[in-house]
Amino acid sequence: MSYTVFVRTWWKKNSSWPGGREPGVGRKTVIGRVSTESEAREMAQRYNMSHSPGFLSKKAEYESN
């Protein structure tokens, strides 16, 4: 089994919502492919520790292929 690591946002801008954003899952942008779940978890954690999620909460995740 292999794993794909990607980033995406969890909010979208909407000035009519409180705080200026509403729930909305963004498109996946692949940042890597690895062989094991532990490698995928580590890659996602490294990304999340070194990148601010920002206003739209952009975070790394992974899924099995």
PQR file of N, CA, C, O and H, with PARSE charges and radii, in Angstrom:
ATOM      1  N   MET A   1       0.848  -1.183   0.000 -0.4000 1.5000
ATOM      2  CA  MET A   1       0.000   0.000   0.000 -0.0000 2.0000
ATOM      3  C   MET A   1       0.889   1.240   0.000  0.5500 1.7000
ATOM      4  O   MET A   1       1.980   1.232   0.570 -0.5500 1.4000
ATOM      5  N   SER A   2       0.422   2.282  -0.630 -0.4000 1.5000
ATOM      6  CA  SER A   2       1.155   3.556  -0.629 -0.0000 2.0000
ATOM      7  C   SER A   2       0.228   4.653  -0.112  0.5500 1.7000
ATOM      8  O   SER A   2      -0.979   4.455   0.025 -0.5500 1.4000
ATOM      9  H   SER A   2      -0.464   2.288  -1.093  0.4000 1.0000
ATOM     10  N   TYR A   3       0.820   5.816   0.171 -0.4000 1.5000
ATOM     11  CA  TYR A   3       0.084   6.930   0.758 -0.0000 2.0000
ATOM     12  C   TYR A   3       0.396   8.215   0.003  0.5500 1.7000
ATOM     13  O   TYR A   3       1.526   8.437  -0.432 -0.5500 1.4000
ATOM     14  H   TYR A   3       1.801   5.976   0.060  0.4000 1.0000
ATOM     15  N   THR A   4      -0.605   9.043  -0.142 -0.4000 1.5000
ATOM     16  CA  THR A   4      -0.453  10.356  -0.764 -0.0000 2.0000
ATOM     17  C   THR A   4      -0.627  11.403   0.322  0.5500 1.7000
ATOM     18  O   THR A   4      -1.601  11.375   1.075 -0.5500 1.4000
ATOM     19  H   THR A   4      -1.523   8.863   0.211  0.4000 1.0000
ATOM     20  N   VAL A   5       0.323  12.325   0.397 -0.4000 1.5000
ATOM     21  CA  VAL A   5       0.270  13.421   1.366 -0.0000 2.0000
ATOM     22  C   VAL A   5      -0.118  14.679   0.585  0.5500 1.7000
ATOM     23  O   VAL A   5       0.435  14.947  -0.482 -0.5500 1.4000
ATOM     24  H   VAL A   5       1.114  12.347  -0.215  0.4000 1.0000
ATOM     25  N   PHE A   6      -1.059  15.438   1.115 -0.4000 1.5000
ATOM     26  CA  PHE A   6      -1.569  16.616   0.408 -0.0000 2.0000
ATOM     27  C   PHE A   6      -1.929  17.708   1.401  0.5500 1.7000
ATOM     28  O   PHE A   6      -2.040  17.461   2.602 -0.5500 1.4000
ATOM     29  H   PHE A   6      -1.508  15.220   1.981  0.4000 1.0000
ATOM     30  N   VAL A   7      -2.110  18.906   0.890 -0.4000 1.5000
ATOM     31  CA  VAL A   7      -2.600  20.030   1.687 -0.0000 2.0000
ATOM     32  C   VAL A   7      -3.905  20.521   1.089  0.5500 1.7000
ATOM     33  O   VAL A   7      -4.139  20.406  -0.114 -0.5500 1.4000
ATOM     34  H   VAL A   7      -2.020  19.107  -0.085  0.4000 1.0000
ATOM     35  N   ARG A   8      -4.753  21.072   1.949 -0.4000 1.5000
ATOM     36  CA  ARG A   8      -5.990  21.709   1.491 -0.0000 2.0000
ATOM     37  C   ARG A   8      -6.495  22.627   2.597  0.5500 1.7000
ATOM     38  O   ARG A   8      -6.086  22.516   3.753 -0.5500 1.4000
ATOM     39  H   ARG A   8      -4.563  21.166   2.926  0.4000 1.0000
ATOM     40  N   THR A   9      -7.376  23.519   2.227 -0.4000 1.5000
ATOM     41  CA  THR A   9      -7.979  24.436   3.188 -0.0000 2.0000
ATOM     42  C   THR A   9      -9.296  23.841   3.692  0.5500 1.7000
ATOM     43  O   THR A   9      -9.887  22.966   3.059 -0.5500 1.4000
ATOM     44  H   THR A   9      -7.708  23.610   1.288  0.4000 1.0000
ATOM     45  N   TRP A  10      -9.736  24.340   4.849 -0.4000 1.5000
ATOM     46  CA  TRP A  10     -10.980  23.872   5.447 -0.0000 2.0000
ATOM     47  C   TRP A  10     -12.042  24.966   5.513  0.5500 1.7000
ATOM     48  O   TRP A  10     -13.157  24.719   5.972 -0.5500 1.4000
ATOM     49  H   TRP A  10      -9.257  25.051   5.364  0.4000 1.0000
ATOM     50  N   TRP A  11     -11.706  26.165   5.061 -0.4000 1.5000
ATOM     51  CA  TRP A  11     -12.643  27.289   5.053 -0.0000 2.0000
ATOM     52  C   TRP A  11     -12.546  28.004   3.714  0.5500 1.7000
ATOM     53  O   TRP A  11     -11.547  27.885   3.005 -0.5500 1.4000
ATOM     54  H   TRP A  11     -10.800  26.365   4.688  0.4000 1.0000
ATOM     55  N   LYS A  12     -13.601  28.754   3.374 -0.4000 1.5000
ATOM     56  CA  LYS A  12     -13.537  29.637   2.216 -0.0000 2.0000
ATOM     57  C   LYS A  12     -14.025  31.017   2.646  0.5500 1.7000
ATOM     58  O   LYS A  12     -14.851  31.148   3.550 -0.5500 1.4000
ATOM     59  H   LYS A  12     -14.413  28.850   3.950  0.4000 1.0000
ATOM     60  N   LYS A  13     -13.505  32.028   1.989 -0.4000 1.5000
ATOM     61  CA  LYS A  13     -13.862  33.402   2.336 -0.0000 2.0000
ATOM     62  C   LYS A  13     -15.320  33.676   1.995  0.5500 1.7000
ATOM     63  O   LYS A  13     -15.815  33.291   0.936 -0.5500 1.4000
ATOM     64  H   LYS A  13     -12.835  31.922   1.255  0.4000 1.0000
ATOM     65  N   ASN A  14     -15.990  34.347   2.915 -0.4000 1.5000
ATOM     66  CA  ASN A  14     -17.363  34.782   2.699 -0.0000 2.0000
ATOM     67  C   ASN A  14     -17.626  35.920   3.684  0.5500 1.7000
ATOM     68  O   ASN A  14     -17.824  35.683   4.875 -0.5500 1.4000
ATOM     69  H   ASN A  14     -15.589  34.660   3.775  0.4000 1.0000
ATOM     70  N   SER A  15     -17.628  37.131   3.189 -0.4000 1.5000
ATOM     71  CA  SER A  15     -17.759  38.303   4.053 -0.0000 2.0000
ATOM     72  C   SER A  15     -19.103  38.380   4.767  0.5500 1.7000
ATOM     73  O   SER A  15     -19.229  39.118   5.744 -0.5500 1.4000
ATOM     74  H   SER A  15     -17.467  37.323   2.220  0.4000 1.0000
ATOM     75  N   SER A  16     -20.105  37.646   4.310 -0.4000 1.5000
ATOM     76  CA  SER A  16     -21.414  37.695   4.979 -0.0000 2.0000
ATOM     77  C   SER A  16     -21.503  36.705   6.146  0.5500 1.7000
ATOM     78  O   SER A  16     -22.497  36.712   6.874 -0.5500 1.4000
ATOM     79  H   SER A  16     -20.002  37.047   3.516  0.4000 1.0000
ATOM     80  N   TRP A  17     -20.512  35.876   6.336 -0.4000 1.5000
ATOM     81  CA  TRP A  17     -20.477  34.952   7.475 -0.0000 2.0000
ATOM     82  C   TRP A  17     -19.726  35.591   8.634  0.5500 1.7000
ATOM     83  O   TRP A  17     -18.869  36.446   8.412 -0.5500 1.4000
ATOM     84  H   TRP A  17     -19.705  35.870   5.745  0.4000 1.0000
ATOM     85  N   PRO A  18     -20.032  35.194   9.866 -0.5600 1.5000
ATOM     86  CA  PRO A  18     -19.274  35.702  11.015  0.2800 2.0000
ATOM     87  C   PRO A  18     -17.786  35.353  10.863  0.5500 1.7000
ATOM     88  O   PRO A  18     -17.439  34.214  10.551 -0.5500 1.4000
ATOM     89  N   GLY A  19     -16.943  36.314  11.078 -0.4000 1.5000
ATOM     90  CA  GLY A  19     -15.508  36.081  10.945 -0.0000 2.0000
ATOM     91  C   GLY A  19     -15.006  36.143   9.512  0.5500 1.7000
ATOM     92  O   GLY A  19     -13.802  36.034   9.280 -0.5500 1.4000
ATOM     93  H   GLY A  19     -17.225  37.239  11.331  0.4000 1.0000
ATOM     94  N   GLY A  20     -15.888  36.314   8.559 -0.4000 1.5000
ATOM     95  CA  GLY A  20     -15.486  36.461   7.164 -0.0000 2.0000
ATOM     96  C   GLY A  20     -15.155  35.174   6.440  0.5500 1.7000
ATOM     97  O   GLY A  20     -14.542  35.203   5.373 -0.5500 1.4000
ATOM     98  H   GLY A  20     -16.866  36.403   8.747  0.4000 1.0000
ATOM     99  N   ARG A  21     -15.553  34.039   7.006 -0.4000 1.5000
ATOM    100  CA  ARG A  21     -15.296  32.763   6.331 -0.0000 2.0000
ATOM    101  C   ARG A  21     -16.379  31.758   6.692  0.5500 1.7000
ATOM    102  O   ARG A  21     -16.999  31.844   7.752 -0.5500 1.4000
ATOM    103  H   ARG A  21     -16.050  34.014   7.873  0.4000 1.0000
ATOM    104  N   GLU A  22     -16.597  30.799   5.785 -0.4000 1.5000
ATOM    105  CA  GLU A  22     -17.574  29.745   6.008 -0.0000 2.0000
ATOM    106  C   GLU A  22     -16.907  28.391   5.765  0.5500 1.7000
ATOM    107  O   GLU A  22     -15.901  28.323   5.059 -0.5500 1.4000
ATOM    108  H   GLU A  22     -16.093  30.729   4.924  0.4000 1.0000
ATOM    109  N   PRO A  23     -17.450  27.310   6.339 -0.5600 1.5000
ATOM    110  CA  PRO A  23     -16.861  26.002   6.098  0.2800 2.0000
ATOM    111  C   PRO A  23     -16.842  25.673   4.606  0.5500 1.7000
ATOM    112  O   PRO A  23     -17.817  25.919   3.896 -0.5500 1.4000
ATOM    113  N   GLY A  24     -15.753  25.130   4.151 -0.4000 1.5000
ATOM    114  CA  GLY A  24     -15.632  24.760   2.749 -0.0000 2.0000
ATOM    115  C   GLY A  24     -14.317  24.057   2.498  0.5500 1.7000
ATOM    116  O   GLY A  24     -13.256  24.674   2.588 -0.5500 1.4000
ATOM    117  H   GLY A  24     -14.961  24.931   4.728  0.4000 1.0000
ATOM    118  N   VAL A  25     -14.374  22.779   2.186 -0.4000 1.5000
ATOM    119  CA  VAL A  25     -13.163  21.988   1.952 -0.0000 2.0000
ATOM    120  C   VAL A  25     -12.595  22.322   0.582  0.5500 1.7000
ATOM    121  O   VAL A  25     -13.294  22.251  -0.428 -0.5500 1.4000
ATOM    122  H   VAL A  25     -15.237  22.279   2.113  0.4000 1.0000
ATOM    123  N   GLY A  26     -11.301  22.693   0.559 -0.4000 1.5000
ATOM    124  CA  GLY A  26     -10.637  23.057  -0.691 -0.0000 2.0000
ATOM    125  C   GLY A  26     -10.082  21.865  -1.449  0.5500 1.7000
ATOM    126  O   GLY A  26     -10.153  20.723  -0.995 -0.5500 1.4000
ATOM    127  H   GLY A  26     -10.733  22.751   1.380  0.4000 1.0000
ATOM    128  N   ARG A  27      -9.529  22.162  -2.613 -0.4000 1.5000
ATOM    129  CA  ARG A  27      -8.910  21.129  -3.440 -0.0000 2.0000
ATOM    130  C   ARG A  27      -7.632  20.603  -2.815  0.5500 1.7000
ATOM    131  O   ARG A  27      -6.923  21.328  -2.117 -0.5500 1.4000
ATOM    132  H   ARG A  27      -9.471  23.090  -2.981  0.4000 1.0000
ATOM    133  N   LYS A  28      -7.350  19.350  -3.068 -0.4000 1.5000
ATOM    134  CA  LYS A  28      -6.128  18.723  -2.579 -0.0000 2.0000
ATOM    135  C   LYS A  28      -4.968  19.096  -3.494  0.5500 1.7000
ATOM    136  O   LYS A  28      -5.078  19.031  -4.718 -0.5500 1.4000
ATOM    137  H   LYS A  28      -7.926  18.762  -3.635  0.4000 1.0000
ATOM    138  N   THR A  29      -3.846  19.491  -2.875 -0.4000 1.5000
ATOM    139  CA  THR A  29      -2.603  19.732  -3.607 -0.0000 2.0000
ATOM    140  C   THR A  29      -1.579  18.745  -3.061  0.5500 1.7000
ATOM    141  O   THR A  29      -1.183  18.834  -1.899 -0.5500 1.4000
ATOM    142  H   THR A  29      -3.756  19.543  -1.881  0.4000 1.0000
ATOM    143  N   VAL A  30      -1.153  17.805  -3.897 -0.4000 1.5000
ATOM    144  CA  VAL A  30      -0.238  16.749  -3.474 -0.0000 2.0000
ATOM    145  C   VAL A  30       1.146  17.333  -3.189  0.5500 1.7000
ATOM    146  O   VAL A  30       1.690  18.103  -3.979 -0.5500 1.4000
ATOM    147  H   VAL A  30      -1.475  17.732  -4.841  0.4000 1.0000
ATOM    148  N   ILE A  31       1.702  16.941  -2.025 -0.4000 1.5000
ATOM    149  CA  ILE A  31       3.055  17.369  -1.677 -0.0000 2.0000
ATOM    150  C   ILE A  31       4.021  16.183  -1.606  0.5500 1.7000
ATOM    151  O   ILE A  31       5.230  16.379  -1.478 -0.5500 1.4000
ATOM    152  H   ILE A  31       1.259  16.315  -1.383  0.4000 1.0000
ATOM    153  N   GLY A  32       3.497  14.957  -1.689 -0.4000 1.5000
ATOM    154  CA  GLY A  32       4.380  13.799  -1.683 -0.0000 2.0000
ATOM    155  C   GLY A  32       3.640  12.481  -1.712  0.5500 1.7000
ATOM    156  O   GLY A  32       2.447  12.404  -1.422 -0.5500 1.4000
ATOM    157  H   GLY A  32       2.515  14.799  -1.794  0.4000 1.0000
ATOM    158  N   ARG A  33       4.388  11.436  -2.074 -0.4000 1.5000
ATOM    159  CA  ARG A  33       3.884  10.075  -2.056 -0.0000 2.0000
ATOM    160  C   ARG A  33       4.915   9.217  -1.328  0.5500 1.7000
ATOM    161  O   ARG A  33       6.112   9.315  -1.596 -0.5500 1.4000
ATOM    162  H   ARG A  33       5.358  11.499  -2.310  0.4000 1.0000
ATOM    163  N   VAL A  34       4.453   8.387  -0.420 -0.4000 1.5000
ATOM    164  CA  VAL A  34       5.359   7.566   0.377 -0.0000 2.0000
ATOM    165  C   VAL A  34       4.814   6.143   0.481  0.5500 1.7000
ATOM    166  O   VAL A  34       3.680   5.871   0.085 -0.5500 1.4000
ATOM    167  H   VAL A  34       3.480   8.307  -0.202  0.4000 1.0000
ATOM    168  N   SER A  35       5.638   5.241   1.019 -0.4000 1.5000
ATOM    169  CA  SER A  35       5.296   3.821   1.074 -0.0000 2.0000
ATOM    170  C   SER A  35       4.574   3.389   2.338  0.5500 1.7000
ATOM    171  O   SER A  35       3.789   2.442   2.305 -0.5500 1.4000
ATOM    172  H   SER A  35       6.558   5.462   1.341  0.4000 1.0000
ATOM    173  N   THR A  36       4.826   4.071   3.457 -0.4000 1.5000
ATOM    174  CA  THR A  36       4.245   3.626   4.720 -0.0000 2.0000
ATOM    175  C   THR A  36       3.422   4.729   5.376  0.5500 1.7000
ATOM    176  O   THR A  36       3.603   5.914   5.096 -0.5500 1.4000
ATOM    177  H   THR A  36       5.463   4.840   3.484  0.4000 1.0000
ATOM    178  N   GLU A  37       2.517   4.312   6.251 -0.4000 1.5000
ATOM    179  CA  GLU A  37       1.694   5.286   6.960 -0.0000 2.0000
ATOM    180  C   GLU A  37       2.538   6.141   7.899  0.5500 1.7000
ATOM    181  O   GLU A  37       2.261   7.329   8.066 -0.5500 1.4000
ATOM    182  H   GLU A  37       2.370   3.349   6.478  0.4000 1.0000
ATOM    183  N   SER A  38       3.550   5.559   8.507 -0.4000 1.5000
ATOM    184  CA  SER A  38       4.397   6.349   9.413 -0.0000 2.0000
ATOM    185  C   SER A  38       5.141   7.437   8.648  0.5500 1.7000
ATOM    186  O   SER A  38       5.320   8.538   9.170 -0.5500 1.4000
ATOM    187  H   SER A  38       3.774   4.594   8.371  0.4000 1.0000
ATOM    188  N   GLU A  39       5.581   7.153   7.417 -0.4000 1.5000
ATOM    189  CA  GLU A  39       6.228   8.186   6.590 -0.0000 2.0000
ATOM    190  C   GLU A  39       5.223   9.279   6.237  0.5500 1.7000
ATOM    191  O   GLU A  39       5.557  10.464   6.260 -0.5500 1.4000
ATOM    192  H   GLU A  39       5.436   6.259   6.993  0.4000 1.0000
ATOM    193  N   ALA A  40       3.999   8.885   5.914 -0.4000 1.5000
ATOM    194  CA  ALA A  40       2.956   9.862   5.564 -0.0000 2.0000
ATOM    195  C   ALA A  40       2.627  10.747   6.757  0.5500 1.7000
ATOM    196  O   ALA A  40       2.517  11.965   6.617 -0.5500 1.4000
ATOM    197  H   ALA A  40       3.728   7.923   5.895  0.4000 1.0000
ATOM    198  N   ARG A  41       2.470  10.147   7.917 -0.4000 1.5000
ATOM    199  CA  ARG A  41       2.172  10.902   9.131 -0.0000 2.0000
ATOM    200  C   ARG A  41       3.289  11.887   9.428  0.5500 1.7000
ATOM    201  O   ARG A  41       3.036  13.048   9.752 -0.5500 1.4000
ATOM    202  H   ARG A  41       2.559   9.157   8.031  0.4000 1.0000
ATOM    203  N   GLU A  42       4.527  11.420   9.315 -0.4000 1.5000
ATOM    204  CA  GLU A  42       5.678  12.297   9.587 -0.0000 2.0000
ATOM    205  C   GLU A  42       5.741  13.462   8.603  0.5500 1.7000
ATOM    206  O   GLU A  42       6.005  14.596   9.003 -0.5500 1.4000
ATOM    207  H   GLU A  42       4.733  10.477   9.052  0.4000 1.0000
ATOM    208  N   MET A  43       5.503  13.193   7.330 -0.4000 1.5000
ATOM    209  CA  MET A  43       5.538  14.260   6.316 -0.0000 2.0000
ATOM    210  C   MET A  43       4.457  15.297   6.594  0.5500 1.7000
ATOM    211  O   MET A  43       4.713  16.498   6.509 -0.5500 1.4000
ATOM    212  H   MET A  43       5.288  12.272   7.005  0.4000 1.0000
ATOM    213  N   ALA A  44       3.260  14.845   6.923 -0.4000 1.5000
ATOM    214  CA  ALA A  44       2.156  15.773   7.214 -0.0000 2.0000
ATOM    215  C   ALA A  44       2.454  16.584   8.473  0.5500 1.7000
ATOM    216  O   ALA A  44       2.218  17.792   8.505 -0.5500 1.4000
ATOM    217  H   ALA A  44       3.052  13.869   6.992  0.4000 1.0000
ATOM    218  N   GLN A  45       2.964  15.934   9.494 -0.4000 1.5000
ATOM    219  CA  GLN A  45       3.292  16.651  10.737 -0.0000 2.0000
ATOM    220  C   GLN A  45       4.396  17.676  10.510  0.5500 1.7000
ATOM    221  O   GLN A  45       4.330  18.791  11.027 -0.5500 1.4000
ATOM    222  H   GLN A  45       3.156  14.953   9.468  0.4000 1.0000
ATOM    223  N   ARG A  46       5.414  17.297   9.734 -0.4000 1.5000
ATOM    224  CA  ARG A  46       6.506  18.239   9.434 -0.0000 2.0000
ATOM    225  C   ARG A  46       5.975  19.467   8.709  0.5500 1.7000
ATOM    226  O   ARG A  46       6.337  20.596   9.040 -0.5500 1.4000
ATOM    227  H   ARG A  46       5.468  16.391   9.314  0.4000 1.0000
ATOM    228  N   TYR A  47       5.114  19.244   7.719 -0.4000 1.5000
ATOM    229  CA  TYR A  47       4.522  20.367   6.989 -0.0000 2.0000
ATOM    230  C   TYR A  47       3.731  21.259   7.945  0.5500 1.7000
ATOM    231  O   TYR A  47       3.909  22.477   7.945 -0.5500 1.4000
ATOM    232  H   TYR A  47       4.819  18.326   7.451  0.4000 1.0000
ATOM    233  N   ASN A  48       2.866  20.663   8.754 -0.4000 1.5000
ATOM    234  CA  ASN A  48       2.007  21.443   9.642 -0.0000 2.0000
ATOM    235  C   ASN A  48       2.801  22.208  10.696  0.5500 1.7000
ATOM    236  O   ASN A  48       2.382  23.284  11.123 -0.5500 1.4000
ATOM    237  H   ASN A  48       2.722  19.673   8.754  0.4000 1.0000
ATOM    238  N   MET A  49       3.933  21.671  11.118 -0.4000 1.5000
ATOM    239  CA  MET A  49       4.765  22.371  12.104 -0.0000 2.0000
ATOM    240  C   MET A  49       5.542  23.531  11.486  0.5500 1.7000
ATOM    241  O   MET A  49       5.884  24.486  12.183 -0.5500 1.4000
ATOM    242  H   MET A  49       4.274  20.797  10.771  0.4000 1.0000
ATOM    243  N   SER A  50       5.824  23.456  10.186 -0.4000 1.5000
ATOM    244  CA  SER A  50       6.646  24.483   9.551 -0.0000 2.0000
ATOM    245  C   SER A  50       5.840  25.488   8.719  0.5500 1.7000
ATOM    246  O   SER A  50       6.417  26.416   8.151 -0.5500 1.4000
ATOM    247  H   SER A  50       5.546  22.681   9.620  0.4000 1.0000
ATOM    248  N   HIS A  51       4.526  25.316   8.643 -0.4000 1.5000
ATOM    249  CA  HIS A  51       3.671  26.228   7.877 -0.0000 2.0000
ATOM    250  C   HIS A  51       2.495  26.677   8.742  0.5500 1.7000
ATOM    251  O   HIS A  51       1.843  25.865   9.397 -0.5500 1.4000
ATOM    252  H   HIS A  51       4.058  24.562   9.104  0.4000 1.0000
ATOM    253  N   SER A  52       2.242  27.961   8.732 -0.4000 1.5000
ATOM    254  CA  SER A  52       1.080  28.495   9.436 -0.0000 2.0000
ATOM    255  C   SER A  52      -0.182  28.118   8.653  0.5500 1.7000
ATOM    256  O   SER A  52      -0.196  28.242   7.428 -0.5500 1.4000
ATOM    257  H   SER A  52       2.773  28.621   8.199  0.4000 1.0000
ATOM    258  N   PRO A  53      -1.234  27.663   9.328 -0.5600 1.5000
ATOM    259  CA  PRO A  53      -2.453  27.300   8.607  0.2800 2.0000
ATOM    260  C   PRO A  53      -3.181  28.504   8.013  0.5500 1.7000
ATOM    261  O   PRO A  53      -3.963  28.354   7.074 -0.5500 1.4000
ATOM    262  N   GLY A  54      -2.932  29.681   8.547 -0.4000 1.5000
ATOM    263  CA  GLY A  54      -3.532  30.891   8.000 -0.0000 2.0000
ATOM    264  C   GLY A  54      -5.035  30.986   8.222  0.5500 1.7000
ATOM    265  O   GLY A  54      -5.632  30.159   8.912 -0.5500 1.4000
ATOM    266  H   GLY A  54      -2.296  29.803   9.309  0.4000 1.0000
ATOM    267  N   PHE A  55      -5.620  31.988   7.636 -0.4000 1.5000
ATOM    268  CA  PHE A  55      -7.033  32.324   7.805 -0.0000 2.0000
ATOM    269  C   PHE A  55      -7.966  31.196   7.350  0.5500 1.7000
ATOM    270  O   PHE A  55      -9.027  30.986   7.939 -0.5500 1.4000
ATOM    271  H   PHE A  55      -5.135  32.659   7.076  0.4000 1.0000
ATOM    272  N   LEU A  56      -7.561  30.469   6.294 -0.4000 1.5000
ATOM    273  CA  LEU A  56      -8.426  29.432   5.740 -0.0000 2.0000
ATOM    274  C   LEU A  56      -8.079  28.035   6.252  0.5500 1.7000
ATOM    275  O   LEU A  56      -8.626  27.043   5.769 -0.5500 1.4000
ATOM    276  H   LEU A  56      -6.700  30.640   5.815  0.4000 1.0000
ATOM    277  N   SER A  57      -7.175  27.953   7.226 -0.4000 1.5000
ATOM    278  CA  SER A  57      -6.788  26.700   7.876 -0.0000 2.0000
ATOM    279  C   SER A  57      -6.256  25.658   6.880  0.5500 1.7000
ATOM    280  O   SER A  57      -6.802  24.562   6.762 -0.5500 1.4000
ATOM    281  H   SER A  57      -6.731  28.759   7.618  0.4000 1.0000
ATOM    282  N   LYS A  58      -5.191  26.017   6.177 -0.4000 1.5000
ATOM    283  CA  LYS A  58      -4.555  25.108   5.228 -0.0000 2.0000
ATOM    284  C   LYS A  58      -3.657  24.139   5.985  0.5500 1.7000
ATOM    285  O   LYS A  58      -2.719  24.561   6.661 -0.5500 1.4000
ATOM    286  H   LYS A  58      -4.747  26.908   6.273  0.4000 1.0000
ATOM    287  N   LYS A  59      -3.939  22.837   5.876 -0.4000 1.5000
ATOM    288  CA  LYS A  59      -3.205  21.833   6.631 -0.0000 2.0000
ATOM    289  C   LYS A  59      -2.903  20.613   5.770  0.5500 1.7000
ATOM    290  O   LYS A  59      -3.607  20.332   4.800 -0.5500 1.4000
ATOM    291  H   LYS A  59      -4.701  22.494   5.327  0.4000 1.0000
ATOM    292  N   ALA A  60      -1.842  19.891   6.141 -0.4000 1.5000
ATOM    293  CA  ALA A  60      -1.462  18.666   5.453 -0.0000 2.0000
ATOM    294  C   ALA A  60      -2.219  17.484   6.050  0.5500 1.7000
ATOM    295  O   ALA A  60      -2.489  17.429   7.250 -0.5500 1.4000
ATOM    296  H   ALA A  60      -1.270  20.119   6.929  0.4000 1.0000
ATOM    297  N   GLU A  61      -2.550  16.546   5.173 -0.4000 1.5000
ATOM    298  CA  GLU A  61      -3.206  15.305   5.541 -0.0000 2.0000
ATOM    299  C   GLU A  61      -2.645  14.205   4.646  0.5500 1.7000
ATOM    300  O   GLU A  61      -1.819  14.465   3.771 -0.5500 1.4000
ATOM    301  H   GLU A  61      -2.331  16.591   4.199  0.4000 1.0000
ATOM    302  N   TYR A  62      -3.098  12.982   4.872 -0.4000 1.5000
ATOM    303  CA  TYR A  62      -2.691  11.903   3.978 -0.0000 2.0000
ATOM    304  C   TYR A  62      -3.824  10.905   3.814  0.5500 1.7000
ATOM    305  O   TYR A  62      -4.744  10.842   4.629 -0.5500 1.4000
ATOM    306  H   TYR A  62      -3.769  12.771   5.583  0.4000 1.0000
ATOM    307  N   GLU A  63      -3.737  10.123   2.737 -0.4000 1.5000
ATOM    308  CA  GLU A  63      -4.707   9.073   2.482 -0.0000 2.0000
ATOM    309  C   GLU A  63      -4.003   7.894   1.829  0.5500 1.7000
ATOM    310  O   GLU A  63      -2.983   8.062   1.161 -0.5500 1.4000
ATOM    311  H   GLU A  63      -2.990  10.175   2.075  0.4000 1.0000
ATOM    312  N   SER A  64      -4.550   6.709   2.024 -0.4000 1.5000
ATOM    313  CA  SER A  64      -3.968   5.519   1.406 -0.0000 2.0000
ATOM    314  C   SER A  64      -4.456   5.406  -0.039  0.5500 1.7000
ATOM    315  O   SER A  64      -5.544   5.866  -0.386 -0.5500 1.4000
ATOM    316  H   SER A  64      -5.378   6.573   2.567  0.4000 1.0000
ATOM    317  N   ASN A  65      -3.629   4.788  -0.859 -0.4000 1.5000
ATOM    318  CA  ASN A  65      -3.982   4.597  -2.277 -0.0000 2.0000
ATOM    319  C   ASN A  65      -4.345   3.149  -2.541  0.5500 1.7000
ATOM    320  O   ASN A  65      -4.670   2.791  -3.673 -0.5500 1.4000
ATOM    321  H   ASN A  65      -2.746   4.414  -0.577  0.4000 1.0000
TER
END
